[in-house]
């Protein structure tokens, strides 16, 4: 009997977590369309030649799919880049066209857009990024 109750609780908890995750990813998709896609592309492909500096000396917006480097960074760095902007995180006088969105997006919006981006990565990249986030 106890095992049956535990199994039912576990199933309910898992189902509700999956539903919440889909809601968060959907929210993140909308935030991405509204705030990120203009530079990073509707399909997360970034700007052309994103590794080559523009005439301004700044780098174009990178892709957020598996071909980019977003998945190399831990969650806290990704969160801070979105909230504070790349230059604030890199420091040392680094200049970037990536502004901080802390005045535009809530922390929940930032987490949602990152969840959406990560939901598009293949398993290998997701696993790598999770390990980096855990400090492994």
Beta strands, then each sheet from edge to edge (+ up, - down):
end
